[in-house]
């Protein structure tokens, strides 16, 4: 197990170096520390840092939602949480709040969308897997449509430039905002990690968890709030990025097993690697044009989602 974690760390270092050196303008390792290259290097480092934060947060949120809903297809994007957070952020910009307040509106939007999906999917006290995913997709599409409508009718140049919220963007220029979001996300991940034993128990079954002394309803509420906080913080600065919370946790369960004590940190590393590589790919495929990061993650994640959906249908 330790060797696998070490391998993930090595891959992350490689991804970071590649992300620093490659872009619309390539920088050789020999010229990396030249003064004229420092502005580009600093911007790429900030972007890489945001990639690590966003990947880790979205993947851990996926782990939480899959565990507490006992649904292998649950993740922030498919359940509409990301779209709800995006809508909250757009509303915040329209009414003219400060940038520091945008995550608060995004958090409210994320909680609202998750509660809406939960209640739409519930049938006779149960939440069938197909109903949950269908409700999540419907809510996600509806909220995304509202975002597009609000952007279309807005006279704000800033808001018209915010169309990247629909497909994601990891460019960041404000170091203070990056630090604020990073601290929030990693606080949320650390708080979620404290509940790793409860997540293990709930994953087995709620009745078994209750017999083990877990206050299931209370733990669920806390974890939903934490996952929504993490997702909202990421969406408020990165926009809507899909499928990271679906595919990375599944891959890591195959590599390190279902124990959340190991699964959570391993997933953070793997998601960081994936996001840094994806963002570098988005910047280098069609230079000087930049492909939205959400296009890359969807191109990889959508086929995996179809495979998992078909597998879950066969199991039934």
C-alpha positions, 0 to 999 in steps of 0.5 A: 500500500505504501508503495502505491501512495509513493507512486502517486506522489511521484506522478503528482510531481511529474504532473506539476513539472509538466504543467510548469514547463508546457503551455502556449509558450513552452519553457525549458527546465534550463530557463525555468528560473530566468527573470523574464519567465517568472511571471509565466511560472507564477501564473502556472504555479497558481493554476496548478495549485488550483487544479490540486485543490479542485481535483481533491475537493471534487473527488472527496465530495464524490466519495462522501455522496457515494457512501452516504447515499450508498449509490456508486453513481453519486457525485457533485456534478451528476446530482446537480450540486455543482450547478446549484453552486454555479447558480448561487455564484452567478446570482451573487455577481448580479446583485453585486456582492464582494468576491469574498461573499460569492462562496457563501451564495454558492454554498447555499445554491449547492445545499438547495440543489442537493435537497431538491434532488433528494426529495425528487428522488425519494419514493416511499422513504427509499431513494432508488438509484435510477431515480436519484441519477435521473433527478440529479441530471434533470435538476442539473440541466434546469439550473444550468439553463437558468445560469445561461438565461441569467448570463444572456439577459445580463448587461454586465460585462463581467457576467458575460465573461463568466460563461466559463462557469458552465465548463470550468476554468482553472485560471486564477489571478488573485492569490488571496482568493486562491488561498481563501478557497484552498484553506476552505477546501482542505479544511472541509477534506480534513473534517470529512477525513475525521469521519472515515470510520463512520463512512466505512460503517455507513458504506456497509449499511445503515442498520449495521452502522447503527449497531456499531454506534454511529448516529447515522442521521447526524453524520449524514447531515454533517457530511452533506454540509461539508461536501456542499461547502467544498463543492461550492468553494471550488465552483465559485472560482473554477466553475462547473467541472464534471465527472471527477467525483465519479471516476477517481474514487472508483479507480482508487477503490480498485487500487487501494480498497474501500477503507476510507482511511486510505481511500480519501488521501489516495483519491486526493493524490489521484484527483490532483494528478488527473486535474493537473494533467487535464489542465495542461492538456487543455492548454496545449492541445490547440495553442494559443486557444484553451479548451475548457477543463470541463470538456476534458473531464467530460470526454474522459468521465462520460464513457466511464459513467456509461460503463458504471451505469450499465454495470449497475443495471446488470447487477440488478 
